[in-house]
Amino acid sequence: MTKKKTDKSKADNLPFEQALAELEQLVEEMERGDLSLQESLQSFERGIALTRHCQESLQAAEQKVTMLSNPTADAETAPFEQ
């Protein structure tokens, strides 16, 4: 149980590009079929944590782009103070 939290927290601290590269490496290793069952399960678990982290990062970026490119009509404006 502790391992799940450790894997998730490590994934949360990675930049998106690094998490994606690690995920791609895990997939390649698993596709080769050289891992034991235990190693495959650990890789799968790590892959899930990395996938969730990447999805969250992409969603946050998408929300930011949407907010910046679509200002709402009801947004309040304030005069510029010098």
PDB file of N, CA, C and O in Angstrom:
ATOM      1  N   MET A   1       0.827  -1.198   0.000  1.00  0.00           N
ATOM      2  CA  MET A   1       0.000   0.000   0.000  1.00  0.00           C
ATOM      3  C   MET A   1       0.869   1.259   0.000  1.00  0.00           C
ATOM      4  O   MET A   1       0.553   2.229  -0.689  1.00  0.00           O
ATOM      5  N   THR A   2       1.942   1.247   0.756  1.00  0.00           N
ATOM      6  CA  THR A   2       2.837   2.400   0.810  1.00  0.00           C
ATOM      7  C   THR A   2       3.471   2.654  -0.551  1.00  0.00           C
ATOM      8  O   THR A   2       3.702   3.805  -0.922  1.00  0.00           O
ATOM      9  N   LYS A   3       3.754   1.587  -1.299  1.00  0.00           N
ATOM     10  CA  LYS A   3       4.387   1.729  -2.596  1.00  0.00           C
ATOM     11  C   LYS A   3       3.523   2.551  -3.550  1.00  0.00           C
ATOM     12  O   LYS A   3       4.046   3.356  -4.321  1.00  0.00           O
ATOM     13  N   LYS A   4       2.201   2.355  -3.504  1.00  0.00           N
ATOM     14  CA  LYS A   4       1.315   3.119  -4.370  1.00  0.00           C
ATOM     15  C   LYS A   4       1.449   4.614  -4.115  1.00  0.00           C
ATOM     16  O   LYS A   4       1.538   5.407  -5.053  1.00  0.00           O
ATOM     17  N   LYS A   5       1.464   4.993  -2.848  1.00  0.00           N
ATOM     18  CA  LYS A   5       1.579   6.402  -2.511  1.00  0.00           C
ATOM     19  C   LYS A   5       2.924   6.951  -2.951  1.00  0.00           C
ATOM     20  O   LYS A   5       3.008   8.076  -3.442  1.00  0.00           O
ATOM     21  N   THR A   6       3.985   6.155  -2.774  1.00  0.00           N
ATOM     22  CA  THR A   6       5.316   6.585  -3.182  1.00  0.00           C
ATOM     23  C   THR A   6       5.374   6.761  -4.693  1.00  0.00           C
ATOM     24  O   THR A   6       5.894   7.768  -5.174  1.00  0.00           O
ATOM     25  N   ASP A   7       4.845   5.791  -5.458  1.00  0.00           N
ATOM     26  CA  ASP A   7       4.847   5.890  -6.904  1.00  0.00           C
ATOM     27  C   ASP A   7       4.078   7.109  -7.371  1.00  0.00           C
ATOM     28  O   ASP A   7       4.523   7.818  -8.274  1.00  0.00           O
ATOM     29  N   LYS A   8       2.920   7.362  -6.761  1.00  0.00           N
ATOM     30  CA  LYS A   8       2.101   8.501  -7.164  1.00  0.00           C
ATOM     31  C   LYS A   8       2.808   9.804  -6.844  1.00  0.00           C
ATOM     32  O   LYS A   8       2.841  10.709  -7.679  1.00  0.00           O
ATOM     33  N   SER A   9       3.374   9.918  -5.652  1.00  0.00           N
ATOM     34  CA  SER A   9       4.022  11.173  -5.286  1.00  0.00           C
ATOM     35  C   SER A   9       5.246  11.418  -6.150  1.00  0.00           C
ATOM     36  O   SER A   9       5.533  12.561  -6.504  1.00  0.00           O
ATOM     37  N   LYS A  10       5.970  10.364  -6.494  1.00  0.00           N
ATOM     38  CA  LYS A  10       7.115  10.537  -7.392  1.00  0.00           C
ATOM     39  C   LYS A  10       6.645  10.988  -8.768  1.00  0.00           C
ATOM     40  O   LYS A  10       7.286  11.834  -9.392  1.00  0.00           O
ATOM     41  N   ALA A  11       5.545  10.440  -9.244  1.00  0.00           N
ATOM     42  CA  ALA A  11       5.011  10.829 -10.547  1.00  0.00           C
ATOM     43  C   ALA A  11       4.540  12.276 -10.508  1.00  0.00           C
ATOM     44  O   ALA A  11       4.730  13.018 -11.472  1.00  0.00           O
ATOM     45  N   ASP A  12       3.923  12.682  -9.396  1.00  0.00           N
ATOM     46  CA  ASP A  12       3.415  14.046  -9.286  1.00  0.00           C
ATOM     47  C   ASP A  12       4.523  15.085  -9.347  1.00  0.00           C
ATOM     48  O   ASP A  12       4.288  16.219  -9.765  1.00  0.00           O
ATOM     49  N   ASN A  13       5.713  14.715  -8.941  1.00  0.00           N
ATOM     50  CA  ASN A  13       6.816  15.674  -8.909  1.00  0.00           C
ATOM     51  C   ASN A  13       7.579  15.755 -10.225  1.00  0.00           C
ATOM     52  O   ASN A  13       8.454  16.608 -10.371  1.00  0.00           O
ATOM     53  N   LEU A  14       7.272  14.893 -11.178  1.00  0.00           N
ATOM     54  CA  LEU A  14       7.987  14.888 -12.450  1.00  0.00           C
ATOM     55  C   LEU A  14       7.415  15.915 -13.412  1.00  0.00           C
ATOM     56  O   LEU A  14       6.204  16.130 -13.445  1.00  0.00           O
ATOM     57  N   PRO A  15       8.280  16.552 -14.197  1.00  0.00           N
ATOM     58  CA  PRO A  15       7.760  17.377 -15.299  1.00  0.00           C
ATOM     59  C   PRO A  15       7.032  16.469 -16.301  1.00  0.00           C
ATOM     60  O   PRO A  15       7.345  15.282 -16.406  1.00  0.00           O
ATOM     61  N   PHE A  16       6.088  17.014 -17.015  1.00  0.00           N
ATOM     62  CA  PHE A  16       5.280  16.237 -17.954  1.00  0.00           C
ATOM     63  C   PHE A  16       6.145  15.443 -18.927  1.00  0.00           C
ATOM     64  O   PHE A  16       5.915  14.252 -19.138  1.00  0.00           O
ATOM     65  N   GLU A  17       7.134  16.100 -19.516  1.00  0.00           N
ATOM     66  CA  GLU A  17       7.975  15.456 -20.532  1.00  0.00           C
ATOM     67  C   GLU A  17       8.733  14.259 -19.961  1.00  0.00           C
ATOM     68  O   GLU A  17       8.869  13.232 -20.625  1.00  0.00           O
ATOM     69  N   GLN A  18       9.220  14.391 -18.743  1.00  0.00           N
ATOM     70  CA  GLN A  18       9.958  13.307 -18.108  1.00  0.00           C
ATOM     71  C   GLN A  18       9.018  12.144 -17.765  1.00  0.00           C
ATOM     72  O   GLN A  18       9.383  10.981 -17.936  1.00  0.00           O
ATOM     73  N   ALA A  19       7.828  12.452 -17.290  1.00  0.00           N
ATOM     74  CA  ALA A  19       6.852  11.407 -16.974  1.00  0.00           C
ATOM     75  C   ALA A  19       6.451  10.654 -18.236  1.00  0.00           C
ATOM     76  O   ALA A  19       6.317   9.431 -18.213  1.00  0.00           O
ATOM     77  N   LEU A  20       6.261  11.370 -19.326  1.00  0.00           N
ATOM     78  CA  LEU A  20       5.884  10.739 -20.587  1.00  0.00           C
ATOM     79  C   LEU A  20       7.014   9.851 -21.104  1.00  0.00           C
ATOM     80  O   LEU A  20       6.762   8.748 -21.588  1.00  0.00           O
ATOM     81  N   ALA A  21       8.250  10.323 -21.007  1.00  0.00           N
ATOM     82  CA  ALA A  21       9.397   9.522 -21.455  1.00  0.00           C
ATOM     83  C   ALA A  21       9.516   8.236 -20.629  1.00  0.00           C
ATOM     84  O   ALA A  21       9.786   7.166 -21.174  1.00  0.00           O
ATOM     85  N   GLU A  22       9.317   8.345 -19.330  1.00  0.00           N
ATOM     86  CA  GLU A  22       9.376   7.156 -18.467  1.00  0.00           C
ATOM     87  C   GLU A  22       8.259   6.193 -18.812  1.00  0.00           C
ATOM     88  O   GLU A  22       8.467   4.980 -18.838  1.00  0.00           O
ATOM     89  N   LEU A  23       7.080   6.722 -19.077  1.00  0.00           N
ATOM     90  CA  LEU A  23       5.946   5.878 -19.455  1.00  0.00           C
ATOM     91  C   LEU A  23       6.238   5.143 -20.761  1.00  0.00           C
ATOM     92  O   LEU A  23       5.953   3.950 -20.874  1.00  0.00           O
ATOM     93  N   GLU A  24       6.797   5.831 -21.735  1.00  0.00           N
ATOM     94  CA  GLU A  24       7.142   5.202 -23.011  1.00  0.00           C
ATOM     95  C   GLU A  24       8.174   4.092 -22.812  1.00  0.00           C
ATOM     96  O   GLU A  24       8.090   3.043 -23.451  1.00  0.00           O
ATOM     97  N   GLN A  25       9.141   4.322 -21.930  1.00  0.00           N
ATOM     98  CA  GLN A  25      10.159   3.322 -21.647  1.00  0.00           C
ATOM     99  C   GLN A  25       9.536   2.089 -20.985  1.00  0.00           C
ATOM    100  O   GLN A  25       9.880   0.956 -21.322  1.00  0.00           O
ATOM    101  N   LEU A  26       8.620   2.317 -20.044  1.00  0.00           N
ATOM    102  CA  LEU A  26       7.936   1.204 -19.388  1.00  0.00           C
ATOM    103  C   LEU A  26       7.163   0.363 -20.402  1.00  0.00           C
ATOM    104  O   LEU A  26       7.197  -0.867 -20.350  1.00  0.00           O
ATOM    105  N   VAL A  27       6.477   1.020 -21.308  1.00  0.00           N
ATOM    106  CA  VAL A  27       5.687   0.304 -22.321  1.00  0.00           C
ATOM    107  C   VAL A  27       6.602  -0.554 -23.191  1.00  0.00           C
ATOM    108  O   VAL A  27       6.292  -1.708 -23.485  1.00  0.00           O
ATOM    109  N   GLU A  28       7.735   0.023 -23.598  1.00  0.00           N
ATOM    110  CA  GLU A  28       8.675  -0.734 -24.431  1.00  0.00           C
ATOM    111  C   GLU A  28       9.198  -1.971 -23.694  1.00  0.00           C
ATOM    112  O   GLU A  28       9.294  -3.050 -24.279  1.00  0.00           O
ATOM    113  N   GLU A  29       9.535  -1.810 -22.409  1.00  0.00           N
ATOM    114  CA  GLU A  29      10.031  -2.931 -21.620  1.00  0.00           C
ATOM    115  C   GLU A  29       8.957  -4.006 -21.486  1.00  0.00           C
ATOM    116  O   GLU A  29       9.254  -5.195 -21.604  1.00  0.00           O
ATOM    117  N   MET A  30       7.732  -3.607 -21.246  1.00  0.00           N
ATOM    118  CA  MET A  30       6.654  -4.578 -21.080  1.00  0.00           C
ATOM    119  C   MET A  30       6.340  -5.284 -22.396  1.00  0.00           C
ATOM    120  O   MET A  30       6.025  -6.475 -22.405  1.00  0.00           O
ATOM    121  N   GLU A  31       6.424  -4.555 -23.506  1.00  0.00           N
ATOM    122  CA  GLU A  31       6.132  -5.159 -24.803  1.00  0.00           C
ATOM    123  C   GLU A  31       7.173  -6.205 -25.192  1.00  0.00           C
ATOM    124  O   GLU A  31       6.853  -7.157 -25.904  1.00  0.00           O
ATOM    125  N   ARG A  32       8.423  -6.038 -24.732  1.00  0.00           N
ATOM    126  CA  ARG A  32       9.467  -7.023 -25.029  1.00  0.00           C
ATOM    127  C   ARG A  32       9.149  -8.370 -24.378  1.00  0.00           C
ATOM    128  O   ARG A  32       9.538  -9.417 -24.896  1.00  0.00           O
ATOM    129  N   GLY A  33       8.445  -8.346 -23.248  1.00  0.00           N
ATOM    130  CA  GLY A  33       8.034  -9.579 -22.589  1.00  0.00           C
ATOM    131  C   GLY A  33       9.118 -10.245 -21.766  1.00  0.00           C
ATOM    132  O   GLY A  33       9.002 -11.425 -21.435  1.00  0.00           O
ATOM    133  N   ASP A  34      10.170  -9.512 -21.428  1.00  0.00           N
ATOM    134  CA  ASP A  34      11.278 -10.083 -20.661  1.00  0.00           C
ATOM    135  C   ASP A  34      11.096  -9.956 -19.155  1.00  0.00           C
ATOM    136  O   ASP A  34      11.928 -10.454 -18.398  1.00  0.00           O
ATOM    137  N   LEU A  35      10.041  -9.308 -18.705  1.00  0.00           N
ATOM    138  CA  LEU A  35       9.842  -9.076 -17.277  1.00  0.00           C
ATOM    139  C   LEU A  35       9.122 -10.247 -16.628  1.00  0.00           C
ATOM    140  O   LEU A  35       8.309 -10.927 -17.254  1.00  0.00           O
ATOM    141  N   SER A  36       9.438 -10.464 -15.363  1.00  0.00           N
ATOM    142  CA  SER A  36       8.700 -11.463 -14.598  1.00  0.00           C
ATOM    143  C   SER A  36       7.295 -10.927 -14.327  1.00  0.00           C
ATOM    144  O   SER A  36       7.001  -9.761 -14.591  1.00  0.00           O
ATOM    145  N   LEU A  37       6.445 -11.782 -13.802  1.00  0.00           N
ATOM    146  CA  LEU A  37       5.088 -11.353 -13.479  1.00  0.00           C
ATOM    147  C   LEU A  37       5.112 -10.216 -12.466  1.00  0.00           C
ATOM    148  O   LEU A  37       4.397  -9.227 -12.623  1.00  0.00           O
ATOM    149  N   GLN A  38       5.934 -10.355 -11.426  1.00  0.00           N
ATOM    150  CA  GLN A  38       6.022  -9.318 -10.389  1.00  0.00           C
ATOM    151  C   GLN A  38       6.538  -8.004 -10.978  1.00  0.00           C
ATOM    152  O   GLN A  38       6.011  -6.937 -10.662  1.00  0.00           O
ATOM    153  N   GLU A  39       7.553  -8.072 -11.822  1.00  0.00           N
ATOM    154  CA  GLU A  39       8.095  -6.857 -12.457  1.00  0.00           C
ATOM    155  C   GLU A  39       7.064  -6.227 -13.377  1.00  0.00           C
ATOM    156  O   GLU A  39       6.962  -5.003 -13.453  1.00  0.00           O
ATOM    157  N   SER A  40       6.303  -7.053 -14.071  1.00  0.00           N
ATOM    158  CA  SER A  40       5.253  -6.548 -14.963  1.00  0.00           C
ATOM    159  C   SER A  40       4.174  -5.822 -14.171  1.00  0.00           C
ATOM    160  O   SER A  40       3.704  -4.760 -14.580  1.00  0.00           O
ATOM    161  N   LEU A  41       3.784  -6.397 -13.038  1.00  0.00           N
ATOM    162  CA  LEU A  41       2.769  -5.751 -12.203  1.00  0.00           C
ATOM    163  C   LEU A  41       3.269  -4.423 -11.644  1.00  0.00           C
ATOM    164  O   LEU A  41       2.527  -3.441 -11.613  1.00  0.00           O
ATOM    165  N   GLN A  42       4.516  -4.393 -11.207  1.00  0.00           N
ATOM    166  CA  GLN A  42       5.090  -3.147 -10.702  1.00  0.00           C
ATOM    167  C   GLN A  42       5.180  -2.104 -11.811  1.00  0.00           C
ATOM    168  O   GLN A  42       4.887  -0.930 -11.587  1.00  0.00           O
ATOM    169  N   SER A  43       5.586  -2.529 -13.007  1.00  0.00           N
ATOM    170  CA  SER A  43       5.668  -1.611 -14.136  1.00  0.00           C
ATOM    171  C   SER A  43       4.288  -1.093 -14.520  1.00  0.00           C
ATOM    172  O   SER A  43       4.120   0.086 -14.835  1.00  0.00           O
ATOM    173  N   PHE A  44       3.306  -1.982 -14.491  1.00  0.00           N
ATOM    174  CA  PHE A  44       1.937  -1.586 -14.806  1.00  0.00           C
ATOM    175  C   PHE A  44       1.437  -0.559 -13.802  1.00  0.00           C
ATOM    176  O   PHE A  44       0.840   0.449 -14.180  1.00  0.00           O
ATOM    177  N   GLU A  45       1.683  -0.815 -12.521  1.00  0.00           N
ATOM    178  CA  GLU A  45       1.258   0.108 -11.465  1.00  0.00           C
ATOM    179  C   GLU A  45       1.929   1.476 -11.641  1.00  0.00           C
ATOM    180  O   GLU A  45       1.278   2.514 -11.518  1.00  0.00           O
ATOM    181  N   ARG A  46       3.214   1.468 -11.924  1.00  0.00           N
ATOM    182  CA  ARG A  46       3.939   2.725 -12.150  1.00  0.00           C
ATOM    183  C   ARG A  46       3.391   3.420 -13.400  1.00  0.00           C
ATOM    184  O   ARG A  46       3.242   4.641 -13.424  1.00  0.00           O
ATOM    185  N   GLY A  47       3.097   2.644 -14.420  1.00  0.00           N
ATOM    186  CA  GLY A  47       2.542   3.207 -15.649  1.00  0.00           C
ATOM    187  C   GLY A  47       1.209   3.892 -15.425  1.00  0.00           C
ATOM    188  O   GLY A  47       0.938   4.940 -16.011  1.00  0.00           O
ATOM    189  N   ILE A  48       0.379   3.306 -14.580  1.00  0.00           N
ATOM    190  CA  ILE A  48      -0.919   3.909 -14.260  1.00  0.00           C
ATOM    191  C   ILE A  48      -0.705   5.250 -13.560  1.00  0.00           C
ATOM    192  O   ILE A  48      -1.374   6.231 -13.885  1.00  0.00           O
ATOM    193  N   ALA A  49       0.222   5.297 -12.602  1.00  0.00           N
ATOM    194  CA  ALA A  49       0.504   6.548 -11.888  1.00  0.00           C
ATOM    195  C   ALA A  49       1.024   7.613 -12.856  1.00  0.00           C
ATOM    196  O   ALA A  49       0.622   8.774 -12.783  1.00  0.00           O
ATOM    197  N   LEU A  50       1.909   7.216 -13.754  1.00  0.00           N
ATOM    198  CA  LEU A  50       2.453   8.163 -14.733  1.00  0.00           C
ATOM    199  C   LEU A  50       1.374   8.641 -15.705  1.00  0.00           C
ATOM    200  O   LEU A  50       1.327   9.818 -16.062  1.00  0.00           O
ATOM    201  N   THR A  51       0.512   7.723 -16.127  1.00  0.00           N
ATOM    202  CA  THR A  51      -0.580   8.087 -17.041  1.00  0.00           C
ATOM    203  C   THR A  51      -1.512   9.105 -16.396  1.00  0.00           C
ATOM    204  O   THR A  51      -1.892  10.095 -17.023  1.00  0.00           O
ATOM    205  N   ARG A  52      -1.874   8.859 -15.156  1.00  0.00           N
ATOM    206  CA  ARG A  52      -2.752   9.798 -14.451  1.00  0.00           C
ATOM    207  C   ARG A  52      -2.083  11.160 -14.308  1.00  0.00           C
ATOM    208  O   ARG A  52      -2.724  12.194 -14.493  1.00  0.00           O
ATOM    209  N   HIS A  53      -0.803  11.159 -13.982  1.00  0.00           N
ATOM    210  CA  HIS A  53      -0.072  12.417 -13.842  1.00  0.00           C
ATOM    211  C   HIS A  53      -0.056  13.178 -15.174  1.00  0.00           C
ATOM    212  O   HIS A  53      -0.292  14.386 -15.204  1.00  0.00           O
ATOM    213  N   CYS A  54       0.221  12.474 -16.262  1.00  0.00           N
ATOM    214  CA  CYS A  54       0.244  13.117 -17.580  1.00  0.00           C
ATOM    215  C   CYS A  54      -1.132  13.657 -17.955  1.00  0.00           C
ATOM    216  O   CYS A  54      -1.240  14.762 -18.486  1.00  0.00           O
ATOM    217  N   GLN A  55      -2.175  12.891 -17.685  1.00  0.00           N
ATOM    218  CA  GLN A  55      -3.527  13.348 -17.987  1.00  0.00           C
ATOM    219  C   GLN A  55      -3.885  14.598 -17.182  1.00  0.00           C
ATOM    220  O   GLN A  55      -4.483  15.533 -17.713  1.00  0.00           O
ATOM    221  N   GLU A  56      -3.518  14.610 -15.907  1.00  0.00           N
ATOM    222  CA  GLU A  56      -3.790  15.779 -15.070  1.00  0.00           C
ATOM    223  C   GLU A  56      -3.025  17.003 -15.560  1.00  0.00           C
ATOM    224  O   GLU A  56      -3.558  18.113 -15.564  1.00  0.00           O
ATOM    225  N   SER A  57      -1.777  16.799 -15.972  1.00  0.00           N
ATOM    226  CA  SER A  57      -0.968  17.911 -16.489  1.00  0.00           C
ATOM    227  C   SER A  57      -1.571  18.475 -17.772  1.00  0.00           C
ATOM    228  O   SER A  57      -1.657  19.690 -17.950  1.00  0.00           O
ATOM    229  N   LEU A  58      -1.985  17.580 -18.658  1.00  0.00           N
ATOM    230  CA  LEU A  58      -2.599  18.025 -19.913  1.00  0.00           C
ATOM    231  C   LEU A  58      -3.922  18.743 -19.668  1.00  0.00           C
ATOM    232  O   LEU A  58      -4.218  19.744 -20.322  1.00  0.00           O
ATOM    233  N   GLN A  59      -4.712  18.237 -18.734  1.00  0.00           N
ATOM    234  CA  GLN A  59      -5.987  18.873 -18.417  1.00  0.00           C
ATOM    235  C   GLN A  59      -5.764  20.268 -17.838  1.00  0.00           C
ATOM    236  O   GLN A  59      -6.485  21.203 -18.185  1.00  0.00           O
ATOM    237  N   ALA A  60      -4.779  20.416 -16.966  1.00  0.00           N
ATOM    238  CA  ALA A  60      -4.478  21.724 -16.382  1.00  0.00           C
ATOM    239  C   ALA A  60      -4.012  22.695 -17.461  1.00  0.00           C
ATOM    240  O   ALA A  60      -4.399  23.864 -17.457  1.00  0.00           O
ATOM    241  N   ALA A  61      -3.189  22.219 -18.377  1.00  0.00           N
ATOM    242  CA  ALA A  61      -2.714  23.075 -19.467  1.00  0.00           C
ATOM    243  C   ALA A  61      -3.872  23.488 -20.376  1.00  0.00           C
ATOM    244  O   ALA A  61      -3.951  24.638 -20.808  1.00  0.00           O
ATOM    245  N   GLU A  62      -4.758  22.550 -20.661  1.00  0.00           N
ATOM    246  CA  GLU A  62      -5.916  22.852 -21.503  1.00  0.00           C
ATOM    247  C   GLU A  62      -6.821  23.886 -20.846  1.00  0.00           C
ATOM    248  O   GLU A  62      -7.311  24.797 -21.514  1.00  0.00           O
ATOM    249  N   GLN A  63      -7.043  23.753 -19.551  1.00  0.00           N
ATOM    250  CA  GLN A  63      -7.869  24.723 -18.838  1.00  0.00           C
ATOM    251  C   GLN A  63      -7.232  26.106 -18.863  1.00  0.00           C
ATOM    252  O   GLN A  63      -7.928  27.109 -19.022  1.00  0.00           O
ATOM    253  N   LYS A  64      -5.934  26.163 -18.709  1.00  0.00           N
ATOM    254  CA  LYS A  64      -5.245  27.449 -18.718  1.00  0.00           C
ATOM    255  C   LYS A  64      -5.340  28.105 -20.094  1.00  0.00           C
ATOM    256  O   LYS A  64      -5.596  29.305 -20.200  1.00  0.00           O
ATOM    257  N   VAL A  65      -5.135  27.321 -21.135  1.00  0.00           N
ATOM    258  CA  VAL A  65      -5.252  27.857 -22.505  1.00  0.00           C
ATOM    259  C   VAL A  65      -6.664  28.354 -22.763  1.00  0.00           C
ATOM    260  O   VAL A  65      -6.848  29.414 -23.362  1.00  0.00           O
ATOM    261  N   THR A  66      -7.661  27.603 -22.321  1.00  0.00           N
ATOM    262  CA  THR A  66      -9.055  28.004 -22.502  1.00  0.00           C
ATOM    263  C   THR A  66      -9.337  29.313 -21.776  1.00  0.00           C
ATOM    264  O   THR A  66      -9.979  30.207 -22.326  1.00  0.00           O
ATOM    265  N   MET A  67      -8.863  29.422 -20.556  1.00  0.00           N
ATOM    266  CA  MET A  67      -9.088  30.648 -19.783  1.00  0.00           C
ATOM    267  C   MET A  67      -8.406  31.848 -20.439  1.00  0.00           C
ATOM    268  O   MET A  67      -8.972  32.941 -20.474  1.00  0.00           O
ATOM    269  N   LEU A  68      -7.205  31.651 -20.954  1.00  0.00           N
ATOM    270  CA  LEU A  68      -6.465  32.757 -21.552  1.00  0.00           C
ATOM    271  C   LEU A  68      -7.010  33.169 -22.918  1.00  0.00           C
ATOM    272  O   LEU A  68      -6.930  34.338 -23.295  1.00  0.00           O
ATOM    273  N   SER A  69      -7.556  32.220 -23.651  1.00  0.00           N
ATOM    274  CA  SER A  69      -8.009  32.544 -25.001  1.00  0.00           C
ATOM    275  C   SER A  69      -9.499  32.860 -25.103  1.00  0.00           C
ATOM    276  O   SER A  69      -9.953  33.314 -26.153  1.00  0.00           O
ATOM    277  N   ASN A  70     -10.265  32.633 -24.047  1.00  0.00           N
ATOM    278  CA  ASN A  70     -11.702  32.895 -24.073  1.00  0.00           C
ATOM    279  C   ASN A  70     -12.128  33.717 -22.864  1.00  0.00           C
ATOM    280  O   ASN A  70     -12.752  33.182 -21.947  1.00  0.00           O
ATOM    281  N   PRO A  71     -11.805  34.992 -22.845  1.00  0.00           N
ATOM    282  CA  PRO A  71     -12.233  35.797 -21.694  1.00  0.00           C
ATOM    283  C   PRO A  71     -13.753  35.859 -21.649  1.00  0.00           C
ATOM    284  O   PRO A  71     -14.405  35.983 -22.686  1.00  0.00           O
ATOM    285  N   THR A  72     -14.308  35.775 -20.470  1.00  0.00           N
ATOM    286  CA  THR A  72     -15.762  35.788 -20.333  1.00  0.00           C
ATOM    287  C   THR A  72     -16.292  37.216 -20.401  1.00  0.00           C
ATOM    288  O   THR A  72     -15.600  38.171 -20.048  1.00  0.00           O
ATOM    289  N   ALA A  73     -17.504  37.336 -20.851  1.00  0.00           N
ATOM    290  CA  ALA A  73     -18.127  38.647 -20.994  1.00  0.00           C
ATOM    291  C   ALA A  73     -18.429  39.272 -19.636  1.00  0.00           C
ATOM    292  O   ALA A  73     -18.495  40.495 -19.521  1.00  0.00           O
ATOM    293  N   ASP A  74     -18.609  38.460 -18.624  1.00  0.00           N
ATOM    294  CA  ASP A  74     -18.961  38.999 -17.315  1.00  0.00           C
ATOM    295  C   ASP A  74     -17.739  39.241 -16.424  1.00  0.00           C
ATOM    296  O   ASP A  74     -17.878  39.491 -15.227  1.00  0.00           O
ATOM    297  N   ALA A  75     -16.560  39.166 -17.006  1.00  0.00           N
ATOM    298  CA  ALA A  75     -15.359  39.424 -16.219  1.00  0.00           C
ATOM    299  C   ALA A  75     -15.299  40.906 -15.853  1.00  0.00           C
ATOM    300  O   ALA A  75     -15.565  41.778 -16.682  1.00  0.00           O
ATOM    301  N   GLU A  76     -14.950  41.169 -14.612  1.00  0.00           N
ATOM    302  CA  GLU A  76     -14.876  42.561 -14.155  1.00  0.00           C
ATOM    303  C   GLU A  76     -13.569  43.203 -14.604  1.00  0.00           C
ATOM    304  O   GLU A  76     -12.515  42.567 -14.634  1.00  0.00           O
ATOM    305  N   THR A  77     -13.671  44.465 -14.947  1.00  0.00           N
ATOM    306  CA  THR A  77     -12.483  45.213 -15.321  1.00  0.00           C
ATOM    307  C   THR A  77     -12.274  46.302 -14.287  1.00  0.00           C
ATOM    308  O   THR A  77     -13.224  46.757 -13.649  1.00  0.00           O
ATOM    309  N   ALA A  78     -11.039  46.714 -14.127  1.00  0.00           N
ATOM    310  CA  ALA A  78     -10.711  47.777 -13.179  1.00  0.00           C
ATOM    311  C   ALA A  78      -9.798  48.760 -13.887  1.00  0.00           C
ATOM    312  O   ALA A  78      -8.975  48.358 -14.709  1.00  0.00           O
ATOM    313  N   PRO A  79      -9.929  50.029 -13.584  1.00  0.00           N
ATOM    314  CA  PRO A  79      -9.052  51.010 -14.207  1.00  0.00           C
ATOM    315  C   PRO A  79      -7.601  50.783 -13.789  1.00  0.00           C
ATOM    316  O   PRO A  79      -7.316  50.336 -12.678  1.00  0.00           O
ATOM    317  N   PHE A  80      -6.710  51.098 -14.695  1.00  0.00           N
ATOM    318  CA  PHE A  80      -5.288  50.957 -14.434  1.00  0.00           C
ATOM    319  C   PHE A  80      -4.831  52.082 -13.517  1.00  0.00           C
ATOM    320  O   PHE A  80      -5.069  53.256 -13.797  1.00  0.00           O
ATOM    321  N   GLU A  81      -4.178  51.720 -12.425  1.00  0.00           N
ATOM    322  CA  GLU A  81      -3.696  52.739 -11.493  1.00  0.00           C
ATOM    323  C   GLU A  81      -2.232  53.010 -11.746  1.00  0.00           C
ATOM    324  O   GLU A  81      -1.439  52.077 -11.870  1.00  0.00           O
ATOM    325  N   GLN A  82      -1.861  54.282 -11.824  1.00  0.00           N
ATOM    326  CA  GLN A  82      -0.462  54.631 -12.090  1.00  0.00           C
ATOM    327  C   GLN A  82       0.287  54.933 -10.833  1.00  0.00           C
ATOM    328  O   GLN A  82       1.477  55.245 -10.883  1.00  0.00           O
TER     329      GLN A  82
END
